[in-house]
Amino acid sequence: MWQACRQLIHRAWRYLRQVSGDDAYERYLRLYAANQERHGHQGPPLSREAFFKAWQQQKWDGIKRCC
């Protein structure tokens, strides 16, 4: 019973982190590692600070309107 409850809480927490973008850096690192094998990136991945700065800039720069 407790194991099922813990699994449910863990899944809910992972879902909330994904929806809110809190796990974006961890997903970036997984994707970077997977693509490094395929494409051979030059240099290390972005730091956490550099990643979030670029992520915020991409999110908010430019025209953001429907019309």
mmCIF file of the N, C-alpha and C atoms, coordinates in Angstrom:
data_MODEL
# 
_entry.id   MODEL 
# 
loop_
_atom_site.group_PDB 
_atom_site.id 
_atom_site.type_symbol 
_atom_site.label_atom_id 
_atom_site.label_alt_id 
_atom_site.label_comp_id 
_atom_site.label_asym_id 
_atom_site.label_entity_id 
_atom_site.label_seq_id 
_atom_site.pdbx_PDB_ins_code 
_atom_site.Cartn_x 
_atom_site.Cartn_y 
_atom_site.Cartn_z 
_atom_site.occupancy 
_atom_site.B_iso_or_equiv 
_atom_site.pdbx_formal_charge 
_atom_site.auth_seq_id 
_atom_site.auth_comp_id 
_atom_site.auth_asym_id 
_atom_site.auth_atom_id 
_atom_site.pdbx_PDB_model_num 
ATOM 1   N N  . MET A 1 1  ? 0.820  -1.194 0.000   1.00 0.00 ? 1  MET A N  1 
ATOM 2   C CA . MET A 1 1  ? 0.000  0.000  0.000   1.00 0.00 ? 1  MET A CA 1 
ATOM 3   C C  . MET A 1 1  ? 0.864  1.259  0.000   1.00 0.00 ? 1  MET A C  1 
ATOM 4   N N  . TRP A 1 2  ? 1.848  1.303  0.915   1.00 0.00 ? 2  TRP A N  1 
ATOM 5   C CA . TRP A 1 2  ? 2.700  2.487  0.978   1.00 0.00 ? 2  TRP A CA 1 
ATOM 6   C C  . TRP A 1 2  ? 3.533  2.641  -0.284  1.00 0.00 ? 2  TRP A C  1 
ATOM 7   N N  . GLN A 1 3  ? 3.958  1.507  -0.836  1.00 0.00 ? 3  GLN A N  1 
ATOM 8   C CA . GLN A 1 3  ? 4.753  1.557  -2.057  1.00 0.00 ? 3  GLN A CA 1 
ATOM 9   C C  . GLN A 1 3  ? 3.950  2.175  -3.202  1.00 0.00 ? 3  GLN A C  1 
ATOM 10  N N  . ALA A 1 4  ? 2.707  1.796  -3.341  1.00 0.00 ? 4  ALA A N  1 
ATOM 11  C CA . ALA A 1 4  ? 1.846  2.347  -4.393  1.00 0.00 ? 4  ALA A CA 1 
ATOM 12  C C  . ALA A 1 4  ? 1.614  3.835  -4.171  1.00 0.00 ? 4  ALA A C  1 
ATOM 13  N N  . CYS A 1 5  ? 1.442  4.226  -2.919  1.00 0.00 ? 5  CYS A N  1 
ATOM 14  C CA . CYS A 1 5  ? 1.243  5.641  -2.598  1.00 0.00 ? 5  CYS A CA 1 
ATOM 15  C C  . CYS A 1 5  ? 2.499  6.449  -2.914  1.00 0.00 ? 5  CYS A C  1 
ATOM 16  N N  . ARG A 1 6  ? 3.661  5.889  -2.577  1.00 0.00 ? 6  ARG A N  1 
ATOM 17  C CA . ARG A 1 6  ? 4.922  6.575  -2.878  1.00 0.00 ? 6  ARG A CA 1 
ATOM 18  C C  . ARG A 1 6  ? 5.121  6.721  -4.379  1.00 0.00 ? 6  ARG A C  1 
ATOM 19  N N  . GLN A 1 7  ? 4.792  5.672  -5.141  1.00 0.00 ? 7  GLN A N  1 
ATOM 20  C CA . GLN A 1 7  ? 4.926  5.733  -6.597  1.00 0.00 ? 7  GLN A CA 1 
ATOM 21  C C  . GLN A 1 7  ? 4.004  6.794  -7.180  1.00 0.00 ? 7  GLN A C  1 
ATOM 22  N N  . LEU A 1 8  ? 2.790  6.882  -6.677  1.00 0.00 ? 8  LEU A N  1 
ATOM 23  C CA . LEU A 1 8  ? 1.849  7.889  -7.152  1.00 0.00 ? 8  LEU A CA 1 
ATOM 24  C C  . LEU A 1 8  ? 2.362  9.302  -6.871  1.00 0.00 ? 8  LEU A C  1 
ATOM 25  N N  . ILE A 1 9  ? 2.875  9.515  -5.683  1.00 0.00 ? 9  ILE A N  1 
ATOM 26  C CA . ILE A 1 9  ? 3.422  10.828 -5.325  1.00 0.00 ? 9  ILE A CA 1 
ATOM 27  C C  . ILE A 1 9  ? 4.635  11.152 -6.196  1.00 0.00 ? 9  ILE A C  1 
ATOM 28  N N  . HIS A 1 10 ? 5.487  10.162 -6.418  1.00 0.00 ? 10 HIS A N  1 
ATOM 29  C CA . HIS A 1 10 ? 6.674  10.372 -7.254  1.00 0.00 ? 10 HIS A CA 1 
ATOM 30  C C  . HIS A 1 10 ? 6.276  10.737 -8.686  1.00 0.00 ? 10 HIS A C  1 
ATOM 31  N N  . ARG A 1 11 ? 5.325  10.029 -9.241  1.00 0.00 ? 11 ARG A N  1 
ATOM 32  C CA . ARG A 1 11 ? 4.859  10.340 -10.604 1.00 0.00 ? 11 ARG A CA 1 
ATOM 33  C C  . ARG A 1 11 ? 4.240  11.725 -10.683 1.00 0.00 ? 11 ARG A C  1 
ATOM 34  N N  . ALA A 1 12 ? 3.449  12.088 -9.676  1.00 0.00 ? 12 ALA A N  1 
ATOM 35  C CA . ALA A 1 12 ? 2.838  13.421 -9.655  1.00 0.00 ? 12 ALA A CA 1 
ATOM 36  C C  . ALA A 1 12 ? 3.909  14.493 -9.572  1.00 0.00 ? 12 ALA A C  1 
ATOM 37  N N  . TRP A 1 13 ? 4.932  14.265 -8.751  1.00 0.00 ? 13 TRP A N  1 
ATOM 38  C CA . TRP A 1 13 ? 6.030  15.237 -8.613  1.00 0.00 ? 13 TRP A CA 1 
ATOM 39  C C  . TRP A 1 13 ? 6.791  15.391 -9.931  1.00 0.00 ? 13 TRP A C  1 
ATOM 40  N N  . ARG A 1 14 ? 7.088  14.260 -10.601 1.00 0.00 ? 14 ARG A N  1 
ATOM 41  C CA . ARG A 1 14 ? 7.773  14.334 -11.901 1.00 0.00 ? 14 ARG A CA 1 
ATOM 42  C C  . ARG A 1 14 ? 6.930  15.088 -12.916 1.00 0.00 ? 14 ARG A C  1 
ATOM 43  N N  . TYR A 1 15 ? 5.626  14.847 -12.923 1.00 0.00 ? 15 TYR A N  1 
ATOM 44  C CA . TYR A 1 15 ? 4.725  15.532 -13.844 1.00 0.00 ? 15 TYR A CA 1 
ATOM 45  C C  . TYR A 1 15 ? 4.715  17.039 -13.575 1.00 0.00 ? 15 TYR A C  1 
ATOM 46  N N  . LEU A 1 16 ? 4.617  17.423 -12.316 1.00 0.00 ? 16 LEU A N  1 
ATOM 47  C CA . LEU A 1 16 ? 4.624  18.848 -11.971 1.00 0.00 ? 16 LEU A CA 1 
ATOM 48  C C  . LEU A 1 16 ? 5.933  19.518 -12.369 1.00 0.00 ? 16 LEU A C  1 
ATOM 49  N N  . ARG A 1 17 ? 7.048  18.838 -12.160 1.00 0.00 ? 17 ARG A N  1 
ATOM 50  C CA . ARG A 1 17 ? 8.343  19.405 -12.559 1.00 0.00 ? 17 ARG A CA 1 
ATOM 51  C C  . ARG A 1 17 ? 8.411  19.570 -14.075 1.00 0.00 ? 17 ARG A C  1 
ATOM 52  N N  . GLN A 1 18 ? 7.882  18.612 -14.820 1.00 0.00 ? 18 GLN A N  1 
ATOM 53  C CA . GLN A 1 18 ? 7.918  18.681 -16.272 1.00 0.00 ? 18 GLN A CA 1 
ATOM 54  C C  . GLN A 1 18 ? 7.026  19.799 -16.782 1.00 0.00 ? 18 GLN A C  1 
ATOM 55  N N  . VAL A 1 19 ? 5.826  19.900 -16.256 1.00 0.00 ? 19 VAL A N  1 
ATOM 56  C CA . VAL A 1 19 ? 4.884  20.921 -16.702 1.00 0.00 ? 19 VAL A CA 1 
ATOM 57  C C  . VAL A 1 19 ? 5.384  22.324 -16.374 1.00 0.00 ? 19 VAL A C  1 
ATOM 58  N N  . SER A 1 20 ? 6.007  22.487 -15.215 1.00 0.00 ? 20 SER A N  1 
ATOM 59  C CA . SER A 1 20 ? 6.478  23.803 -14.798 1.00 0.00 ? 20 SER A CA 1 
ATOM 60  C C  . SER A 1 20 ? 7.805  24.186 -15.444 1.00 0.00 ? 20 SER A C  1 
ATOM 61  N N  . GLY A 1 21 ? 8.506  23.214 -16.042 1.00 0.00 ? 21 GLY A N  1 
ATOM 62  C CA . GLY A 1 21 ? 9.802  23.499 -16.649 1.00 0.00 ? 21 GLY A CA 1 
ATOM 63  C C  . GLY A 1 21 ? 10.959 23.367 -15.675 1.00 0.00 ? 21 GLY A C  1 
ATOM 64  N N  . ASP A 1 22 ? 10.679 22.909 -14.472 1.00 0.00 ? 22 ASP A N  1 
ATOM 65  C CA . ASP A 1 22 ? 11.718 22.788 -13.450 1.00 0.00 ? 22 ASP A CA 1 
ATOM 66  C C  . ASP A 1 22 ? 12.769 21.744 -13.821 1.00 0.00 ? 22 ASP A C  1 
ATOM 67  N N  . ASP A 1 23 ? 12.402 20.758 -14.614 1.00 0.00 ? 23 ASP A N  1 
ATOM 68  C CA . ASP A 1 23 ? 13.354 19.721 -14.994 1.00 0.00 ? 23 ASP A CA 1 
ATOM 69  C C  . ASP A 1 23 ? 13.960 19.970 -16.377 1.00 0.00 ? 23 ASP A C  1 
ATOM 70  N N  . ALA A 1 24 ? 13.840 21.178 -16.889 1.00 0.00 ? 24 ALA A N  1 
ATOM 71  C CA . ALA A 1 24 ? 14.311 21.486 -18.240 1.00 0.00 ? 24 ALA A CA 1 
ATOM 72  C C  . ALA A 1 24 ? 15.810 21.251 -18.399 1.00 0.00 ? 24 ALA A C  1 
ATOM 73  N N  . TYR A 1 25 ? 16.597 21.620 -17.394 1.00 0.00 ? 25 TYR A N  1 
ATOM 74  C CA . TYR A 1 25 ? 18.046 21.451 -17.502 1.00 0.00 ? 25 TYR A CA 1 
ATOM 75  C C  . TYR A 1 25 ? 18.426 19.971 -17.514 1.00 0.00 ? 25 TYR A C  1 
ATOM 76  N N  . GLU A 1 26 ? 17.783 19.169 -16.686 1.00 0.00 ? 26 GLU A N  1 
ATOM 77  C CA . GLU A 1 26 ? 18.064 17.738 -16.678 1.00 0.00 ? 26 GLU A CA 1 
ATOM 78  C C  . GLU A 1 26 ? 17.698 17.106 -18.022 1.00 0.00 ? 26 GLU A C  1 
ATOM 79  N N  . ARG A 1 27 ? 16.581 17.521 -18.606 1.00 0.00 ? 27 ARG A N  1 
ATOM 80  C CA . ARG A 1 27 ? 16.191 17.013 -19.931 1.00 0.00 ? 27 ARG A CA 1 
ATOM 81  C C  . ARG A 1 27 ? 17.196 17.465 -20.987 1.00 0.00 ? 27 ARG A C  1 
ATOM 82  N N  . TYR A 1 28 ? 17.680 18.705 -20.886 1.00 0.00 ? 28 TYR A N  1 
ATOM 83  C CA . TYR A 1 28 ? 18.691 19.218 -21.814 1.00 0.00 ? 28 TYR A CA 1 
ATOM 84  C C  . TYR A 1 28 ? 19.962 18.371 -21.742 1.00 0.00 ? 28 TYR A C  1 
ATOM 85  N N  . LEU A 1 29 ? 20.414 18.044 -20.533 1.00 0.00 ? 29 LEU A N  1 
ATOM 86  C CA . LEU A 1 29 ? 21.628 17.249 -20.392 1.00 0.00 ? 29 LEU A CA 1 
ATOM 87  C C  . LEU A 1 29 ? 21.453 15.848 -20.979 1.00 0.00 ? 29 LEU A C  1 
ATOM 88  N N  . ARG A 1 30 ? 20.288 15.231 -20.774 1.00 0.00 ? 30 ARG A N  1 
ATOM 89  C CA . ARG A 1 30 ? 20.033 13.911 -21.365 1.00 0.00 ? 30 ARG A CA 1 
ATOM 90  C C  . ARG A 1 30 ? 20.039 13.990 -22.882 1.00 0.00 ? 30 ARG A C  1 
ATOM 91  N N  . LEU A 1 31 ? 19.396 15.002 -23.444 1.00 0.00 ? 31 LEU A N  1 
ATOM 92  C CA . LEU A 1 31 ? 19.360 15.167 -24.889 1.00 0.00 ? 31 LEU A CA 1 
ATOM 93  C C  . LEU A 1 31 ? 20.749 15.474 -25.436 1.00 0.00 ? 31 LEU A C  1 
ATOM 94  N N  . TYR A 1 32 ? 21.499 16.307 -24.725 1.00 0.00 ? 32 TYR A N  1 
ATOM 95  C CA . TYR A 1 32 ? 22.859 16.646 -25.146 1.00 0.00 ? 32 TYR A CA 1 
ATOM 96  C C  . TYR A 1 32 ? 23.727 15.394 -25.208 1.00 0.00 ? 32 TYR A C  1 
ATOM 97  N N  . ALA A 1 33 ? 23.653 14.559 -24.173 1.00 0.00 ? 33 ALA A N  1 
ATOM 98  C CA . ALA A 1 33 ? 24.450 13.330 -24.145 1.00 0.00 ? 33 ALA A CA 1 
ATOM 99  C C  . ALA A 1 33 ? 24.042 12.386 -25.273 1.00 0.00 ? 33 ALA A C  1 
ATOM 100 N N  . ALA A 1 34 ? 22.751 12.259 -25.520 1.00 0.00 ? 34 ALA A N  1 
ATOM 101 C CA . ALA A 1 34 ? 22.285 11.380 -26.596 1.00 0.00 ? 34 ALA A CA 1 
ATOM 102 C C  . ALA A 1 34 ? 22.724 11.907 -27.961 1.00 0.00 ? 34 ALA A C  1 
ATOM 103 N N  . ASN A 1 35 ? 22.650 13.205 -28.159 1.00 0.00 ? 35 ASN A N  1 
ATOM 104 C CA . ASN A 1 35 ? 23.028 13.780 -29.446 1.00 0.00 ? 35 ASN A CA 1 
ATOM 105 C C  . ASN A 1 35 ? 24.534 13.843 -29.624 1.00 0.00 ? 35 ASN A C  1 
ATOM 106 N N  . GLN A 1 36 ? 25.292 13.870 -28.539 1.00 0.00 ? 36 GLN A N  1 
ATOM 107 C CA . GLN A 1 36 ? 26.740 13.914 -28.650 1.00 0.00 ? 36 GLN A CA 1 
ATOM 108 C C  . GLN A 1 36 ? 27.246 12.631 -29.297 1.00 0.00 ? 36 GLN A C  1 
ATOM 109 N N  . GLU A 1 37 ? 26.618 11.514 -28.965 1.00 0.00 ? 37 GLU A N  1 
ATOM 110 C CA . GLU A 1 37 ? 27.011 10.249 -29.584 1.00 0.00 ? 37 GLU A CA 1 
ATOM 111 C C  . GLU A 1 37 ? 26.720 10.263 -31.078 1.00 0.00 ? 37 GLU A C  1 
ATOM 112 N N  . ARG A 1 38 ? 25.615 10.870 -31.459 1.00 0.00 ? 38 ARG A N  1 
ATOM 113 C CA . ARG A 1 38 ? 25.216 10.881 -32.866 1.00 0.00 ? 38 ARG A CA 1 
ATOM 114 C C  . ARG A 1 38 ? 25.941 11.958 -33.673 1.00 0.00 ? 38 ARG A C  1 
ATOM 115 N N  . HIS A 1 39 ? 26.060 13.172 -33.100 1.00 0.00 ? 39 HIS A N  1 
ATOM 116 C CA . HIS A 1 39 ? 26.548 14.313 -33.862 1.00 0.00 ? 39 HIS A CA 1 
ATOM 117 C C  . HIS A 1 39 ? 27.928 14.794 -33.436 1.00 0.00 ? 39 HIS A C  1 
ATOM 118 N N  . GLY A 1 40 ? 28.427 14.349 -32.305 1.00 0.00 ? 40 GLY A N  1 
ATOM 119 C CA . GLY A 1 40 ? 29.747 14.746 -31.847 1.00 0.00 ? 40 GLY A CA 1 
ATOM 120 C C  . GLY A 1 40 ? 29.861 16.233 -31.573 1.00 0.00 ? 40 GLY A C  1 
ATOM 121 N N  . HIS A 1 41 ? 29.141 16.734 -30.568 1.00 0.00 ? 41 HIS A N  1 
ATOM 122 C CA . HIS A 1 41 ? 29.186 18.154 -30.212 1.00 0.00 ? 41 HIS A CA 1 
ATOM 123 C C  . HIS A 1 41 ? 30.612 18.593 -29.909 1.00 0.00 ? 41 HIS A C  1 
ATOM 124 N N  . GLN A 1 42 ? 30.898 19.834 -30.221 1.00 0.00 ? 42 GLN A N  1 
ATOM 125 C CA . GLN A 1 42 ? 32.174 20.425 -29.856 1.00 0.00 ? 42 GLN A CA 1 
ATOM 126 C C  . GLN A 1 42 ? 32.005 21.171 -28.547 1.00 0.00 ? 42 GLN A C  1 
ATOM 127 N N  . GLY A 1 43 ? 32.749 20.802 -27.536 1.00 0.00 ? 43 GLY A N  1 
ATOM 128 C CA . GLY A 1 43 ? 32.694 21.499 -26.262 1.00 0.00 ? 43 GLY A CA 1 
ATOM 129 C C  . GLY A 1 43 ? 31.693 20.897 -25.302 1.00 0.00 ? 43 GLY A C  1 
ATOM 130 N N  . PRO A 1 44 ? 31.771 21.361 -24.057 1.00 0.00 ? 44 PRO A N  1 
ATOM 131 C CA . PRO A 1 44 ? 30.878 20.846 -23.016 1.00 0.00 ? 44 PRO A CA 1 
ATOM 132 C C  . PRO A 1 44 ? 29.478 21.442 -23.121 1.00 0.00 ? 44 PRO A C  1 
ATOM 133 N N  . PRO A 1 45 ? 28.505 20.843 -22.441 1.00 0.00 ? 45 PRO A N  1 
ATOM 134 C CA . PRO A 1 45 ? 27.155 21.427 -22.442 1.00 0.00 ? 45 PRO A CA 1 
ATOM 135 C C  . PRO A 1 45 ? 27.147 22.747 -21.670 1.00 0.00 ? 45 PRO A C  1 
ATOM 136 N N  . LEU A 1 46 ? 26.086 23.505 -21.846 1.00 0.00 ? 46 LEU A N  1 
ATOM 137 C CA . LEU A 1 46 ? 25.939 24.770 -21.132 1.00 0.00 ? 46 LEU A CA 1 
ATOM 138 C C  . LEU A 1 46 ? 25.853 24.530 -19.632 1.00 0.00 ? 46 LEU A C  1 
ATOM 139 N N  . SER A 1 47 ? 26.297 25.511 -18.872 1.00 0.00 ? 47 SER A N  1 
ATOM 140 C CA . SER A 1 47 ? 26.113 25.440 -17.425 1.00 0.00 ? 47 SER A CA 1 
ATOM 141 C C  . SER A 1 47 ? 24.636 25.661 -17.133 1.00 0.00 ? 47 SER A C  1 
ATOM 142 N N  . ARG A 1 48 ? 24.232 25.359 -15.907 1.00 0.00 ? 48 ARG A N  1 
ATOM 143 C CA . ARG A 1 48 ? 22.830 25.551 -15.514 1.00 0.00 ? 48 ARG A CA 1 
ATOM 144 C C  . ARG A 1 48 ? 22.421 27.011 -15.695 1.00 0.00 ? 48 ARG A C  1 
ATOM 145 N N  . GLU A 1 49 ? 23.290 27.929 -15.280 1.00 0.00 ? 49 GLU A N  1 
ATOM 146 C CA . GLU A 1 49 ? 22.975 29.358 -15.382 1.00 0.00 ? 49 GLU A CA 1 
ATOM 147 C C  . GLU A 1 49 ? 22.860 29.799 -16.836 1.00 0.00 ? 49 GLU A C  1 
ATOM 148 N N  . ALA A 1 50 ? 23.820 29.375 -17.669 1.00 0.00 ? 50 ALA A N  1 
ATOM 149 C CA . ALA A 1 50 ? 23.787 29.748 -19.086 1.00 0.00 ? 50 ALA A CA 1 
ATOM 150 C C  . ALA A 1 50 ? 22.567 29.150 -19.788 1.00 0.00 ? 50 ALA A C  1 
ATOM 151 N N  . PHE A 1 51 ? 22.217 27.912 -19.422 1.00 0.00 ? 51 PHE A N  1 
ATOM 152 C CA . PHE A 1 51 ? 21.050 27.279 -20.019 1.00 0.00 ? 51 PHE A CA 1 
ATOM 153 C C  . PHE A 1 51 ? 19.781 28.061 -19.705 1.00 0.00 ? 51 PHE A C  1 
ATOM 154 N N  . PHE A 1 52 ? 19.578 28.405 -18.428 1.00 0.00 ? 52 PHE A N  1 
ATOM 155 C CA . PHE A 1 52 ? 18.352 29.105 -18.065 1.00 0.00 ? 52 PHE A CA 1 
ATOM 156 C C  . PHE A 1 52 ? 18.313 30.518 -18.639 1.00 0.00 ? 52 PHE A C  1 
ATOM 157 N N  . LYS A 1 53 ? 19.459 31.158 -18.771 1.00 0.00 ? 53 LYS A N  1 
ATOM 158 C CA . LYS A 1 53 ? 19.497 32.477 -19.398 1.00 0.00 ? 53 LYS A CA 1 
ATOM 159 C C  . LYS A 1 53 ? 19.069 32.366 -20.865 1.00 0.00 ? 53 LYS A C  1 
ATOM 160 N N  . ALA A 1 54 ? 19.618 31.395 -21.582 1.00 0.00 ? 54 ALA A N  1 
ATOM 161 C CA . ALA A 1 54 ? 19.248 31.193 -22.990 1.00 0.00 ? 54 ALA A CA 1 
ATOM 162 C C  . ALA A 1 54 ? 17.790 30.776 -23.123 1.00 0.00 ? 54 ALA A C  1 
ATOM 163 N N  . TRP A 1 55 ? 17.316 29.943 -22.195 1.00 0.00 ? 55 TRP A N  1 
ATOM 164 C CA . TRP A 1 55 ? 15.935 29.469 -22.216 1.00 0.00 ? 55 TRP A CA 1 
ATOM 165 C C  . TRP A 1 55 ? 14.970 30.635 -22.019 1.00 0.00 ? 55 TRP A C  1 
ATOM 166 N N  . GLN A 1 56 ? 15.258 31.491 -21.046 1.00 0.00 ? 56 GLN A N  1 
ATOM 167 C CA . GLN A 1 56 ? 14.410 32.659 -20.805 1.00 0.00 ? 56 GLN A CA 1 
ATOM 168 C C  . GLN A 1 56 ? 14.458 33.636 -21.967 1.00 0.00 ? 56 GLN A C  1 
ATOM 169 N N  . GLN A 1 57 ? 15.628 33.848 -22.535 1.00 0.00 ? 57 GLN A N  1 
ATOM 170 C CA . GLN A 1 57 ? 15.756 34.767 -23.662 1.00 0.00 ? 57 GLN A CA 1 
ATOM 171 C C  . GLN A 1 57 ? 14.959 34.263 -24.861 1.00 0.00 ? 57 GLN A C  1 
ATOM 172 N N  . GLN A 1 58 ? 15.050 32.970 -25.141 1.00 0.00 ? 58 GLN A N  1 
ATOM 173 C CA . GLN A 1 58 ? 14.288 32.395 -26.247 1.00 0.00 ? 58 GLN A CA 1 
ATOM 174 C C  . GLN A 1 58 ? 12.791 32.505 -25.989 1.00 0.00 ? 58 GLN A C  1 
ATOM 175 N N  . LYS A 1 59 ? 12.399 32.330 -24.751 1.00 0.00 ? 59 LYS A N  1 
ATOM 176 C CA . LYS A 1 59 ? 10.980 32.362 -24.399 1.00 0.00 ? 59 LYS A CA 1 
ATOM 177 C C  . LYS A 1 59 ? 10.390 33.759 -24.530 1.00 0.00 ? 59 LYS A C  1 
ATOM 178 N N  . TRP A 1 60 ? 11.141 34.795 -24.154 1.00 0.00 ? 60 TRP A N  1 
ATOM 179 C CA . TRP A 1 60 ? 10.571 36.126 -24.055 1.00 0.00 ? 60 TRP A CA 1 
ATOM 180 C C  . TRP A 1 60 ? 11.018 37.098 -25.153 1.00 0.00 ? 60 TRP A C  1 
ATOM 181 N N  . ASP A 1 61 ? 12.036 36.794 -25.935 1.00 0.00 ? 61 ASP A N  1 
ATOM 182 C CA . ASP A 1 61 ? 12.467 37.706 -26.997 1.00 0.00 ? 61 ASP A CA 1 
ATOM 183 C C  . ASP A 1 61 ? 11.545 37.617 -28.209 1.00 0.00 ? 61 ASP A C  1 
ATOM 184 N N  . GLY A 1 62 ? 11.452 38.697 -28.932 1.00 0.00 ? 62 GLY A N  1 
ATOM 185 C CA . GLY A 1 62 ? 10.654 38.727 -30.144 1.00 0.00 ? 62 GLY A CA 1 
ATOM 186 C C  . GLY A 1 62 ? 9.223  39.133 -29.889 1.00 0.00 ? 62 GLY A C  1 
ATOM 187 N N  . ILE A 1 63 ? 8.470  39.193 -30.950 1.00 0.00 ? 63 ILE A N  1 
ATOM 188 C CA . ILE A 1 63 ? 7.066  39.580 -30.876 1.00 0.00 ? 63 ILE A CA 1 
ATOM 189 C C  . ILE A 1 63 ? 6.261  38.377 -30.400 1.00 0.00 ? 63 ILE A C  1 
ATOM 190 N N  . LYS A 1 64 ? 5.510  38.570 -29.363 1.00 0.00 ? 64 LYS A N  1 
ATOM 191 C CA . LYS A 1 64 ? 4.666  37.508 -28.797 1.00 0.00 ? 64 LYS A CA 1 
ATOM 192 C C  . LYS A 1 64 ? 3.212  37.962 -28.794 1.00 0.00 ? 64 LYS A C  1 
ATOM 193 N N  . ARG A 1 65 ? 2.618  37.927 -29.948 1.00 0.00 ? 65 ARG A N  1 
ATOM 194 C CA . ARG A 1 65 ? 1.203  38.281 -30.039 1.00 0.00 ? 65 ARG A CA 1 
ATOM 195 C C  . ARG A 1 65 ? 0.556  37.466 -31.142 1.00 0.00 ? 65 ARG A C  1 
ATOM 196 N N  . CYS A 1 66 ? -0.730 37.430 -31.127 1.00 0.00 ? 66 CYS A N  1 
ATOM 197 C CA . CYS A 1 66 ? -1.426 36.585 -32.084 1.00 0.00 ? 66 CYS A CA 1 
ATOM 198 C C  . CYS A 1 66 ? -1.782 37.314 -33.379 1.00 0.00 ? 66 CYS A C  1 
ATOM 199 N N  . CYS A 1 67 ? -1.857 38.636 -33.343 1.00 0.00 ? 67 CYS A N  1 
ATOM 200 C CA . CYS A 1 67 ? -2.320 39.371 -34.524 1.00 0.00 ? 67 CYS A CA 1 
ATOM 201 C C  . CYS A 1 67 ? -1.298 40.366 -35.018 1.00 0.00 ? 67 CYS A C  1 
# 
